[in-house]
Amino acid sequence: MNLQKTAAALPLLLCIAFTAIAQPNKKNVVKPPANSPEQLFLHPPESAKPGVLWMWMGANVSKAGITKDLEALKEEGFNNTTMLGLADVTNPWGAPIDKDPTPEVIAWTEPWWALVKHAANESKRLGMTMGLFNGAGYATSGGVWITPELSMQQLSWSQKRISGNSGKQKIELDRPKVDPRSNARFPTYNAKNGKIEMPEIPERKTYYKDIAVLAMPAKDTVFKSSIIDLTPLMTPDGKLEWDAPEGNWVIYRFGHTTMGAAVQPAQWQAAGFECDKMSPKAVEFHMDHVIGEIKRHLGPLVGNTVDHVYFDSYEENDATWTPKMREEFAARRGYDILPYLATFAGRTVEGREQTDRFRNDFNNTVQDLYRDVYYITIAKKLKAAGLNFQSEPYGGPWRSDEVVPLVSNVMGEFWTHDGTFAPYELDGVIASLRRSNQNILAAEAFTGQPADSKWSETPAWLKPVGDEAFCAGVNKIIIHRFVQQPWDDKYKPGNAMGQWGTHFDRTQTWWKPAKAMVNYLQRCSAMLQWGHYVPNTLDDFGVRLGNMNIVLKEIHRKENNTDVYFVANTSHYPGNADCTFNVAGLQPELWDPVAGTMRDLNEFTQKDGKTSITLKFDDAQSFFIVFRKPFVKLGFIQKANFTASKPVLSLDGPWIVKFDAAWGGPATAVKFDELTDWAANADKGIKYYSGTAVYSKTFNIPKDELAKLNHTVYINLGTVNCIARVFINNKDAGVVWTAPWRIAIPTTMLGTANEIKIEVTNVWANRLIGDEQEPADMKWLPNMYMYNSGQYLKEFPDWFLKNEPRPSKGRYCFTTWNYFDSKSKLSPSGLLGPVKIEEDAF
């Protein structure tokens, strides 16, 4: 070969890389170290496996269902659960479903604990870990064991105007009154009237403690020197005698009462008060109770299988008092809070500047107490018990940088709003995590609004959302959400977390093939937990887009002489991008976390300490670009970075398709003369079908053509709604769940005569909409309180409770939340193709 001629034929290449790959004797093969990127990519460790927020919906929990849930999670590739005991329905507040078959199961009572122990034992059997929320519901910290005295407190006051210089006066001060309804962020279910509302809290009328009685001139601005402390003069019933100086005076009686805020969204029987987060007495009592109950019921499992206690994002109104506030304020700020209590009543003390300073000092004191009392107490108590402190440390009155280092398992949060990455206070958590030199950031992942997630989500739709979270700094996935399914498997989709998605349940249509997506999440998490984060400063990564519709995100990890970049197209458009990496002297490699493959990139340039590569992305495609080994600079191309495909065979013509009659599909196989959308089919059994259908076809490849094929060919499925598993000659070729919607197979799987089977699965939405064409046999209540997103089950129907055939024969699905009516839009479904066999064009 004339290398100079070859190089001259490729004038556009400035620098070409080639790594010669020898065929070593098997005895000389060295297994990569356990912590090397290669080993982590090929065999993700336990730390990279995702977990789930495991929602136990009210009393609807069963031992059989728990076992099935955990076995399904283990098989799918998950290794940990965080269990939350919620209400039957969440709107986000809790609501009940009447005629519950197991009403005795109330969170944090003995029947419930028996189920928790079963879950813990099953987790141990399966080699999984488990955690619990620190009470009922998911917000925030408390329970029925919290008394009004230990609950979150609200400053309150009454006032009386008098005129002075008339001698000693007998004065009666009213006890301060507050709105008897709870001071809470969200309403709750009121068991007395069955309404979702801010309920009246009797303790807001009966529980009260005095703080101080202060008299001050009745004018806009007052000075501390003119404020008189009358506290010693007042009797417990609010009476006092005082000889007021000349002028008009206002006497304030300051005190505090419970906010009446309850944990939510919990069963109403379990919805006790939130504890006072600024009171050591209250937080210690709460944590001692929680840890004590966990130890009492779970014994030796605690600290091993049961390894963490969870604190979700803060979802309560701010408290304005705690019993030791005066002492704490003086110790931290250096002056007495008492004269400034009048600012809460709208008065200006010592002028506007000083009043603003006090308010800032008060807020700082609250933040100090949340750190020193709430977070530090929790951290110490859990550590002493051998339990990890898992928390989403945002949304509350504290400084992120100060509390994140106290949390052993830090979590963030992102949503799937309108199919895009929607972080919730994630940036601040990530910044604090990095400043505290912590590496693992888990995230409540793929949380879905009802407008976006109504049994219509697909793995391909979720992928770019997760990729953007990875690029933001998330490196461990905790799926929101996985609902405990207590009933027989014939009741599908089954139990729901009210209106909330993403519906990542074992009853999902695509649950089993989505193991391929879980493998992807494992690979990405493993690689992004390796090494250390490199900030994108000093042009660490640059990009010039060839298609302005694509959106490219990246993150860089490094250890010693190895650099790993995760580069993701987070749009649903294909395109090219010229990417520049702050690395030189090393061979770039492309590791595909969907396929699990690793290969060299041979077309690139290196200049001024940087490597430039043109990368080709499909819809929502992502890669790891890895630099870890030197390259040999040659003047010819071994293989282009991204080769075009050439057709080998188009699998046109008819397909035989077999649906599942148990879910309304045709009883016998159907011939599709061409590949079309199920939702457009005239047969209602196909139009409204949800689940898996099997496409099959035979095809021939002439012997001489077969002999010419590359070692690897591709089965390209074209358009798939929404996921497919491919079999060639009864051999499993794998799952196709995202672009480029093709799968590589060795040519040895093919013969001259072949059969292809493709198991294609769509979403539940179509069958649920199909059911709405039929007479109703369940009663529903409207969700009018938030998002207007559908209806929830009013009561369990008699035919369900008696395990009888349902009255409406054309209905197949059973669930506790209904997003649809008869006119709802169907989701595109099935294999649309074109289906082709392809090979690389060299």
C-alpha positions in Angstrom: 0.0 0.0 0.0 1.2 3.5 -0.9 0.5 5.4 2.4 1.4 8.8 0.8 -1.3 8.2 -1.9 -3.8 7.2 0.7 -3.2 10.3 2.8 -3.4 12.5 -0.3 -6.8 11.2 -1.1 -8.0 12.5 2.3 -7.0 16.2 2.4 -9.7 17.2 4.9 -8.1 15.1 7.7 -5.6 17.1 9.7 -4.6 14.3 12.0 -5.7 10.6 11.9 -5.4 8.2 14.8 -5.0 4.5 14.7 -4.5 2.1 17.5 -3.4 -1.3 16.3 -5.2 -4.0 18.2 -3.2 -7.2 18.6 -4.8 -10.6 19.2 -3.2 -11.6 22.5 -2.9 -15.1 23.8 -5.8 -15.7 26.2 -3.3 -16.5 28.9 -2.0 -12.9 28.6 -5.3 -11.1 28.9 -5.3 -8.8 31.9 -8.6 -8.1 33.5 -9.0 -4.3 34.0 -8.9 -3.2 37.7 -12.2 -3.2 39.5 -12.4 0.6 39.7 -11.3 1.3 36.1 -13.8 3.0 33.8 -13.8 0.0 31.5 -14.7 -2.4 34.3 -17.3 0.0 35.7 -18.9 0.4 32.3 -19.1 -3.3 31.5 -20.0 -4.3 35.1 -21.7 -1.5 37.0 -21.2 -1.9 40.8 -24.0 -1.9 43.4 -23.5 1.8 44.0 -24.6 2.5 40.4 -27.8 0.5 40.5 -30.9 2.7 40.8 -33.5 2.7 43.5 -37.1 3.6 43.8 -39.4 5.6 46.0 -41.7 2.8 46.9 -45.2 4.2 47.6 -47.4 2.2 49.9 -50.8 3.7 49.2 -52.9 3.8 52.4 -54.2 0.4 53.6 -53.7 -1.1 50.1 -50.6 -3.2 50.9 -50.2 -7.0 50.9 -47.4 -9.5 51.7 -47.8 -11.2 48.4 -47.6 -7.9 46.6 -44.6 -6.8 48.5 -42.8 -10.0 47.5 -43.7 -9.6 43.9 -42.6 -6.0 43.9 -39.2 -6.7 45.3 -38.6 -9.7 43.1 -39.5 -7.7 40.1 -37.2 -4.8 41.1 -34.3 -7.2 41.7 -34.8 -8.8 38.3 -35.1 -5.4 36.6 -31.7 -4.2 38.0 -32.7 -2.1 41.1 -31.1 -2.8 44.4 -32.7 -0.4 46.9 -36.1 0.9 48.0 -37.2 3.9 50.1 -40.7 3.2 51.4 -43.3 5.8 52.1 -46.6 5.1 53.8 -49.1 7.5 52.1 -52.8 8.0 51.9 -54.9 5.9 49.5 -54.8 8.8 47.0 -52.5 11.8 46.7 -53.7 15.0 45.0 -51.0 16.1 46.4 -52.9 16.0 49.7 -54.3 12.7 50.9 -57.8 11.3 50.3 -59.3 7.9 51.1 -60.9 5.3 49.0 -64.0 4.0 50.7 -64.8 0.3 51.4 -61.1 -0.5 51.7 -60.6 -4.3 51.9 -57.9 -4.0 54.6 -58.8 -0.9 56.7 -56.7 -2.1 59.7 -53.5 -1.2 57.8 -52.6 2.2 59.1 -49.1 3.6 58.8 -46.9 3.2 61.9 -49.4 0.9 63.6 -48.8 -2.8 64.4 -50.5 -4.3 61.3 -48.5 -1.9 59.1 -45.2 -2.8 60.9 -45.9 -6.5 60.3 -45.9 -5.7 56.5 -42.7 -3.6 56.9 -40.9 -6.4 58.6 -42.0 -8.8 55.8 -40.6 -6.2 53.3 -37.3 -6.0 55.2 -36.9 -9.8 55.4 -37.7 -10.1 51.7 -35.2 -7.4 50.9 -32.5 -9.3 52.9 -33.3 -12.5 51.0 -32.9 -10.7 47.7 -29.7 -8.9 48.7 -31.4 -5.5 48.5 -31.4 -2.6 51.0 -34.4 -0.7 52.2 -35.2 2.6 53.9 -38.2 4.3 55.5 -39.6 7.8 55.5 -39.4 9.3 59.0 -43.1 9.2 59.6 -46.3 8.9 57.6 -46.6 10.8 54.3 -43.7 12.5 52.6 -43.7 15.9 54.2 -42.0 16.5 56.5 -41.2 15.3 60.0 -43.8 14.4 62.6 -46.6 12.0 63.5 -49.4 11.3 65.8 -46.8 11.1 68.7 -46.1 14.9 68.4 -48.1 16.9 71.0 -49.1 20.5 70.5 -46.2 21.5 72.7 -43.7 19.8 70.5 -45.3 20.9 67.2 -44.3 23.7 64.9 -45.1 27.0 66.6 -46.7 30.3 65.4 -46.2 33.7 67.1 -49.5 35.3 67.9 -50.6 38.5 69.7 -53.5 40.6 70.9 -53.5 44.3 71.5 -55.3 46.9 73.6 -55.2 50.7 73.4 -55.3 52.8 76.5 -54.6 56.5 77.5 -52.2 57.2 80.2 -51.8 59.8 83.0 -55.1 58.7 84.7 -53.7 56.7 87.5 -53.4 52.9 87.9 -55.8 51.1 85.6 -57.1 47.6 85.7 -56.6 46.1 82.3 -57.7 42.8 80.8 -55.7 41.5 77.8 -57.4 39.1 75.5 -55.6 35.9 74.8 -54.3 36.0 71.3 -56.4 34.3 68.7 -55.5 32.8 65.4 -57.4 31.4 62.5 -58.5 27.9 63.9 -57.7 26.4 60.5 -54.2 24.9 60.1 -51.3 27.1 59.1 -50.0 24.6 56.5 -48.8 24.7 52.9 -51.3 22.2 51.6 -54.9 21.2 52.6 -55.7 17.8 54.0 -58.5 15.3 54.0 -61.0 16.2 56.8 -62.4 13.0 58.1 -65.3 14.9 59.8 -66.8 16.2 56.6 -65.0 14.3 53.9 -63.7 17.5 52.3 -60.2 18.4 51.2 -59.6 21.7 53.0 -57.5 23.5 55.6 -59.2 21.8 58.6 -60.0 23.4 61.9 -57.4 22.4 64.5 -58.9 22.3 68.0 -55.5 22.7 69.6 -55.2 26.1 67.9 -57.9 27.2 70.3 -56.9 25.3 73.4 -53.1 25.3 73.3 -51.3 28.6 74.0 -48.2 29.8 75.9 -47.4 33.5 76.8 -44.1 35.1 75.8 -44.3 38.7 76.9 -46.5 41.7 77.5 -45.1 44.9 76.1 -46.5 48.5 76.2 -45.4 51.1 73.7 -46.5 54.5 72.4 -49.3 54.3 69.8 -47.4 55.8 66.9 -45.7 54.4 63.8 -42.1 54.2 65.0 -41.1 53.4 68.5 -37.8 53.3 70.2 -36.6 50.5 72.6 -36.3 53.1 75.4 -40.0 53.8 75.2 -41.0 50.1 75.3 -42.1 48.9 78.7 -42.1 45.2 79.7 -45.3 44.5 81.6 -44.8 40.8 81.6 -44.3 40.4 85.4 -47.6 42.4 86.1 -49.9 40.1 84.1 -51.7 37.2 85.8 -52.2 34.0 84.0 -55.8 35.0 83.1 -54.6 38.1 81.3 -55.3 40.7 84.0 -52.9 43.4 85.1 -52.8 46.8 86.8 -50.6 49.6 85.4 -50.2 53.3 85.9 -49.5 54.3 82.3 -47.5 57.5 81.5 -49.2 60.3 79.7 -50.2 59.7 76.1 -51.7 57.0 74.0 -50.4 53.5 74.4 -50.8 50.1 72.9 -50.3 47.0 75.0 -49.4 43.8 73.2 -49.8 40.3 74.6 -47.5 38.0 72.7 -47.6 34.3 72.8 -47.4 31.2 70.6 -49.6 28.3 69.6 -49.3 25.3 67.3 -49.4 25.9 63.6 -51.6 22.9 63.3 -49.5 21.7 60.4 -49.8 17.9 59.9 -47.6 15.5 58.0 -49.0 14.8 54.6 -50.2 13.2 52.4 -50.9 10.6 55.0 -53.9 8.5 56.0 -56.0 10.8 58.2 -55.5 8.4 61.2 -51.7 8.8 60.8 -51.6 12.5 60.1 -50.1 13.9 63.3 -48.5 17.2 63.9 -45.2 18.3 62.3 -42.5 18.5 65.0 -40.9 21.8 66.0 -37.7 21.8 63.9 -36.1 24.5 66.1 -36.7 22.7 69.4 -34.1 20.2 70.6 -36.7 18.6 72.8 -39.1 18.1 69.9 -36.6 16.9 67.4 -35.0 14.5 69.8 -38.4 13.2 70.9 -39.4 12.7 67.2 -36.1 10.9 66.3 -36.1 8.8 69.4 -39.6 7.6 68.6 -38.9 6.9 64.9 -35.6 5.1 65.6 -37.1 3.3 68.5 -40.0 2.0 66.5 -37.8 0.9 63.7 -35.5 -1.0 66.1 -38.4 -2.5 68.0 -40.0 -3.9 64.9 -37.0 -4.7 62.7 -34.4 -5.6 65.2 -31.1 -7.0 63.7 -32.1 -5.8 60.2 -31.5 -2.2 61.2 -28.2 -0.9 60.0 -27.8 -3.7 57.5 -30.7 -4.4 55.2 -32.7 -1.4 56.6 -29.9 1.1 56.1 -31.5 4.6 55.9 -34.2 7.0 57.0 -35.5 9.4 54.4 -36.4 13.1 54.7 -38.1 14.5 51.5 -38.0 18.1 50.3 -39.4 20.5 52.8 -43.0 21.2 52.2 -44.3 23.3 55.1 -44.9 26.9 55.9 -42.2 28.6 58.0 -42.6 28.5 61.8 -42.2 31.9 63.6 -41.4 30.7 67.1 -39.9 28.0 69.3 -40.0 28.0 73.1 -36.3 28.8 73.5 -36.2 31.5 70.8 -35.5 34.4 73.2 -32.4 32.6 74.6 -31.2 31.3 71.2 -31.6 34.7 69.6 -29.6 36.5 72.3 -26.8 33.9 72.3 -26.5 34.1 68.5 -27.2 37.7 67.7 -26.0 39.4 70.9 -29.2 41.4 71.8 -32.7 40.8 73.2 -35.4 39.9 70.8 -38.2 41.1 73.2 -38.5 44.7 72.1 -38.6 43.7 68.5 -41.6 41.4 68.9 -43.6 44.4 67.9 -42.3 44.1 64.3 -44.4 40.9 63.9 -47.4 43.1 64.7 -46.4 45.5 61.9 -44.6 48.1 64.1 -41.3 49.8 63.2 -38.7 49.6 66.1 -35.7 52.0 66.2 -36.4 53.1 62.6 -36.7 51.2 59.3 -33.0 50.3 59.0 -32.9 48.7 62.4 -36.2 46.9 61.9 -34.9 45.4 58.6 -31.7 44.4 60.5 -33.7 42.6 63.1 -35.7 40.8 60.5 -32.5 39.6 58.9 -31.1 38.6 62.2 -34.3 36.7 63.0 -34.2 34.8 59.7 -30.5 34.0 60.3 -31.4 32.7 63.8 -34.0 30.4 62.3 -31.5 29.2 59.7 -29.0 28.5 62.5 -31.6 26.5 64.5 -32.6 24.4 61.5 -28.9 23.6 61.1 -27.9 23.1 64.8 -31.1 21.6 66.0 -33.0 19.9 63.1 -30.1 18.7 60.9 -27.5 18.0 63.4 -29.8 16.2 65.8 -31.1 14.0 63.0 -27.6 13.3 61.8 -26.3 12.3 65.2 -29.3 10.2 66.1 -29.2 8.2 62.9 -25.4 7.7 63.0 -25.7 6.4 66.5 -28.3 3.9 65.3 -26.2 2.8 62.3 -28.5 4.4 59.8 -27.8 6.7 56.9 -29.4 10.1 56.8 -31.0 10.4 53.3 -32.4 13.8 52.6 -33.4 16.3 49.9 -31.9 19.3 51.7 -33.8 22.1 50.1 -37.0 24.1 50.2 -36.6 25.0 53.9 -35.3 27.8 56.0 -31.7 26.9 56.1 -28.4 27.4 54.2 -27.7 24.6 51.8 -23.9 24.8 52.2 -24.3 24.3 56.0 -26.7 21.3 56.0 -25.6 19.3 52.9 -22.3 18.1 54.7 -24.5 16.7 57.5 -26.4 14.4 55.1 -24.9 11.1 54.3 -27.1 10.3 51.3 -27.8 13.6 49.5 -30.6 13.8 47.0 -31.8 16.3 44.5 -34.9 16.3 42.4 -36.0 16.6 38.7 -39.3 16.5 36.9 -40.3 15.7 33.3 -42.3 18.9 32.7 -43.6 18.8 29.1 -41.1 16.1 28.3 -38.1 18.2 29.3 -35.7 18.3 32.2 -37.2 20.4 35.0 -34.9 20.5 38.0 -36.2 21.6 41.4 -33.6 23.6 43.4 -31.1 21.1 42.0 -28.3 23.6 41.1 -27.8 24.8 44.7 -27.7 21.2 46.1 -25.1 20.2 43.5 -23.0 23.3 44.2 -23.1 22.6 48.0 -22.3 18.9 47.4 -19.2 19.8 45.4 -18.1 22.4 47.9 -18.3 19.8 50.7 -16.3 17.3 48.5 -19.0 14.7 48.4 -19.3 12.6 45.2 -22.6 10.8 45.1 -25.7 12.9 44.2 -28.8 10.8 44.1 -32.0 12.3 42.6 -35.7 11.8 43.0 -35.9 11.1 39.2 -38.5 11.6 36.5 -41.2 12.9 38.8 -44.2 13.6 36.5 -47.0 16.0 36.5 -50.4 14.5 35.5 -50.3 16.5 32.2 -47.1 14.7 31.3 -47.5 11.3 32.9 -50.8 9.5 32.5 -49.8 5.9 31.7 -48.4 7.4 28.4 -44.7 7.8 29.3 -42.1 5.7 27.4 -38.5 4.9 28.1 -37.5 6.8 25.0 -39.4 9.9 26.2 -37.7 9.7 29.6 -34.2 9.2 28.3 -33.1 12.8 27.4 -34.6 14.1 30.6 -32.4 11.7 32.5 -29.4 12.5 30.3 -29.7 16.2 31.1 -29.8 15.3 34.8 -26.6 13.3 34.4 -25.0 16.3 32.7 -26.2 18.6 35.6 -24.3 16.4 38.1 -26.8 13.6 39.2 -25.0 10.2 39.3 -27.5 8.0 41.1 -31.2 7.5 40.1 -34.0 7.0 42.6 -37.1 6.6 40.4 -40.2 8.5 41.4 -42.2 6.4 41.6 -42.9 2.7 42.1 -46.2 1.9 43.7 -46.8 -1.1 45.9 -49.2 -3.4 43.9 -51.2 -5.4 46.5 -53.7 -7.2 44.3 -53.9 -10.1 41.9 -52.0 -9.5 38.6 -55.3 -9.4 36.7 -55.9 -5.9 38.2 -53.8 -3.8 35.9 -52.4 -1.1 35.7 -53.3 -1.4 39.3 -52.6 0.9 42.2 -51.5 4.5 41.4 -50.0 7.3 43.5 -53.0 9.4 42.8 -52.4 11.7 39.9 -48.6 11.5 40.0 -46.2 9.7 37.6 -43.8 8.6 36.2 -45.6 5.2 36.2 -42.5 3.1 36.6 -44.3 0.1 38.1 -44.0 -3.7 37.7 -47.5 -3.5 36.2 -46.4 -1.2 33.4 -46.9 -2.6 29.9 -43.2 -2.1 29.2 -41.7 -3.1 32.6 -39.8 -6.2 31.5 -38.2 -4.9 28.3 -37.4 -1.6 30.1 -34.6 -3.6 31.9 -32.6 -2.4 28.9 -33.1 1.2 30.1 -32.2 0.3 33.6 -29.0 -1.2 32.3 -28.3 2.2 30.6 -28.9 4.0 33.9 -26.5 1.7 35.6 -23.7 2.3 33.1 -24.2 6.0 33.1 -24.3 6.2 36.9 -21.2 4.0 37.3 -19.1 6.2 34.9 -20.3 9.4 36.5 -19.5 8.2 40.0 -15.9 7.4 38.9 -13.1 10.0 39.3 -13.9 13.6 40.2 -15.9 16.3 38.5 -14.1 18.8 36.3 -15.7 22.2 36.1 -16.4 23.5 32.6 -14.1 26.4 32.9 -11.2 27.6 30.7 -12.9 26.1 27.6 -12.9 22.6 29.0 -15.5 21.6 26.4 -16.5 23.5 23.3 -19.2 22.7 20.7 -20.3 24.0 17.3 -23.6 22.5 16.2 -24.2 21.3 12.7 -27.9 21.3 13.3 -29.2 24.1 15.4 -32.2 22.0 16.5 -30.2 19.7 18.6 -29.3 20.5 22.2 -26.0 19.3 23.5 -25.1 18.9 27.2 -21.9 17.5 28.7 -20.1 16.7 31.9 -16.4 15.8 32.5 -14.9 13.4 35.0 -11.2 12.8 35.5 -8.8 10.6 37.5 -5.0 10.5 37.0 -4.4 10.4 33.2 -7.9 9.3 32.2 -10.6 11.7 31.1 -14.3 10.8 30.6 -16.8 13.1 29.0 -20.5 12.3 28.9 -22.0 14.1 25.9 -25.7 14.0 25.3 -28.1 15.3 22.7 -31.1 16.1 24.9 -33.3 17.1 22.0 -35.4 14.8 19.8 -33.6 15.9 16.7 -30.6 14.2 15.0 -27.6 16.2 14.0 -23.8 16.6 14.0 -21.7 18.6 16.4 -18.0 19.6 16.3 -16.8 19.0 19.8 -13.5 20.1 21.3 -12.2 18.4 24.4 -9.5 19.8 26.7 -7.3 16.7 26.2 -4.4 15.9 23.9 -2.0 13.1 23.3 -4.5 10.4 23.9 -6.7 8.2 21.7 -10.4 9.1 21.9 -12.9 6.3 22.3 -16.6 6.2 22.0 -18.5 4.2 24.6 -22.2 3.7 23.8 -24.1 3.2 27.1 -27.2 2.0 25.3 -25.5 -0.8 23.4 -22.7 -1.3 26.0 -20.1 -1.1 23.3 -16.6 0.5 23.2 -14.6 1.5 20.1 -11.9 3.9 19.0 -12.7 7.1 17.2 -10.3 7.4 14.3 -11.1 10.8 12.8 -10.0 13.7 14.9 -7.6 16.6 15.1 -5.3 17.7 18.0 -4.0 21.2 18.4 -3.0 23.5 21.2 -3.6 20.8 23.8 -7.1 20.0 22.6 -8.8 17.3 20.6 -11.6 18.1 18.1 -14.0 15.5 16.9 -17.1 15.6 14.8 -19.8 13.6 16.6 -23.0 12.4 14.9 -26.1 12.1 17.2 -29.4 10.5 16.6 -32.6 11.6 18.4 -31.7 11.9 22.1 -28.5 9.9 21.7 -25.6 10.1 24.1 -22.1 8.9 24.4 -19.1 8.7 26.7 -16.0 10.0 25.0 -13.0 8.5 26.8 -9.3 9.4 26.7 -7.1 6.8 28.5 -4.4 5.4 26.1 -1.8 6.9 23.7 -2.4 6.7 20.0 -0.1 6.0 17.0 -0.3 8.8 14.4 -0.6 7.4 10.9 -1.5 8.7 7.5 -4.5 6.6 6.7 -7.9 5.9 8.1 -8.7 2.5 9.7 -12.4 3.2 9.8 -14.6 6.3 9.8 -16.0 7.5 13.1 -19.6 7.2 11.9 -20.2 5.0 8.9 -23.2 5.1 6.7 -25.4 2.0 6.6 -26.3 0.2 3.4 -29.3 -2.0 3.1 -29.0 -5.8 3.0 -32.6 -6.7 2.9 -35.9 -4.8 3.4 -38.5 -6.9 5.3 -41.5 -5.5 3.3 -44.8 -7.2 2.7 -47.2 -8.8 5.2 -46.6 -9.6 8.9 -48.5 -11.9 11.1 -49.3 -10.2 14.4 -50.6 -12.0 17.6 -52.3 -9.9 20.3 -53.3 -11.0 23.8 -57.0 -11.7 23.9 -57.0 -11.4 27.7 -56.5 -7.7 27.2 -59.1 -7.2 24.4 -56.9 -8.1 21.4 -58.2 -10.3 18.6 -58.5 -14.0 19.5 -56.5 -15.2 16.5 -53.4 -13.9 14.8 -54.0 -11.0 12.4 -52.3 -10.4 9.0 -50.9 -6.8 8.5 -50.4 -6.3 4.8 -48.4 -3.2 5.8 -47.2 -1.8 9.1 -49.7 0.6 10.5 -50.6 2.3 13.8 -52.8 0.2 16.0 -54.6 3.4 17.1 -55.8 3.9 13.5 -57.1 0.3 13.1 -60.8 -0.3 12.5 -60.8 -3.3 14.8 -61.5 -2.0 18.3 -59.6 -4.8 19.8 -56.5 -3.5 18.1 -57.3 0.2 18.2 -57.6 0.2 22.0 -55.1 -2.5 22.7 -52.4 -2.0 25.3 -49.7 -4.5 26.0 -47.4 -6.6 23.8 -48.1 -8.0 20.4 -45.8 -10.4 18.5 -44.9 -9.6 14.9 -43.5 -12.5 12.9 -42.2 -13.0 9.4 -39.9 -15.4 7.5 -37.3 -14.2 5.0 -34.5 -15.7 2.9 -30.9 -14.6 2.2 -29.2 -16.3 -0.7 -26.2 -18.3 0.3 -23.7 -16.3 -1.7 -25.1 -13.0 -0.3 -24.9 -14.3 3.2 -21.3 -15.1 2.7 -20.5 -11.5 1.7 -22.0 -10.0 4.9 -19.9 -8.2 7.5 -19.3 -10.0 10.8 -22.0 -7.7 12.4 -25.3 -6.6 10.8 -28.2 -4.5 12.2 -31.9 -5.0 12.5 -33.3 -1.5 12.0 -36.9 -1.3 13.1 -37.6 2.2 11.8 -40.4 3.7 14.0 -41.5 1.8 17.1 -44.2 2.8 19.6 -42.9 2.3 22.2 -40.4 -0.6 22.8 -39.5 -3.9 21.1 -37.6 -7.1 21.8 -36.2 -8.8 18.7 -35.8 -12.6 18.1 -33.9 -14.0 15.1 -34.4 -17.7 14.6 -35.8 -18.0 18.1 -32.6 -16.4 19.6 -33.0 -13.3 21.7 -31.2 -10.4 19.9 -32.1 -7.8 22.5 -34.3 -4.8 23.2 -34.7 -1.7 21.1 -36.0 1.2 23.2 -34.5 4.4 21.9 -32.9 5.9 18.8 -31.3 4.8 16.5 -34.0 2.0 16.9 -31.7 -0.7 15.6 -29.8 -3.6 17.2 -26.6 -5.2 16.2 -26.5 -9.0 15.7 -23.7 -11.3 14.6 -24.1 -12.6 11.1 -23.9 -16.1 12.6 -27.4 -15.7 13.8 -28.6 -15.7 10.2 -29.0 -18.5 7.8 -30.4 -18.8 4.3 -34.0 -19.3 5.7 -34.9 -17.1 8.7 -37.7 -16.2 11.0 -37.9 -12.8 12.8 -40.2 -12.2 15.7 -40.6 -8.8 17.3 -42.4 -8.3 20.6 -43.8 -4.8 20.4 -45.2 -3.1 23.5 -47.2 0.2 23.7 -48.5 2.1 26.7 -51.6 1.6 28.9 -53.3 4.8 27.8 -55.1 3.2 24.8 -56.7 0.4 26.7 -57.8 2.8 29.5 -59.4 5.1 26.8 -61.0 2.0 25.2 -62.5 1.1 28.6 -64.2 4.6 28.7 -66.2 3.6 25.6 -68.0 1.1 27.8 -70.6 1.4 30.6 -69.1 2.4 34.0 -68.8 -0.1 36.8 -66.8 2.0 39.2 -67.6 5.2 41.0 -65.2 8.2 40.8 -64.8 11.6 42.5 -63.4 14.6 40.6 -60.0 16.0 41.4 -61.0 19.7 41.3 -58.3 20.9 43.6 -55.1 20.9 41.6 -54.4 20.6 37.9 -57.9 19.3 37.2 -56.2 16.1 36.1 -58.9 13.5 36.3 -60.8 11.5 38.9 -60.0 9.2 41.8 -61.7 6.1 42.9 -64.5 6.8 45.3 -64.8 3.3 46.7 -63.7 -0.2 45.9 -66.5 -1.8 43.9 -68.4 -4.8 45.2 -67.4 -7.0 42.3 -63.7 -6.3 43.1 -64.1 -7.0 46.8 -65.9 -10.2 46.1 -63.5 -11.2 43.3 -66.4 -11.5 40.9 -66.5 -10.9 37.1 -66.9 -7.2 36.4 -70.3 -6.0 35.3 -69.0 -4.0 32.3 -67.8 -6.8 30.1 -65.9 -4.6 27.7 -63.7 -3.1 30.4 -60.3 -4.7 31.1 -58.3 -2.3 33.3 -58.4 -1.5 37.0 -56.7 1.4 38.5 -57.3 4.0 41.3 -56.9 7.1 39.2 -58.6 7.9 35.9 -57.0 10.4 33.6 -59.2 9.8 30.5 -62.7 10.0 29.0 -64.1 8.5 25.9 -62.8 11.3 23.7 -59.2 11.3 25.0 -56.5 11.1 22.3 -54.9 7.7 21.7 -51.2 7.2 21.8 -49.4 6.0 18.6 -48.8 2.3 18.9 -47.1 -0.7 17.3 -44.3 -1.3 14.8 -44.4 1.2 11.9 -41.1 0.3 10.3 -39.7 0.1 7.7 -37.9 -2.9 9.0 -34.5 -3.5 7.4 -31.4 -5.5 7.7 -28.4 -3.3 7.3 -24.6 -3.4 7.5 -21.9 -0.7 7.7 -20.8 0.8 4.4 -17.0 1.0 4.6 
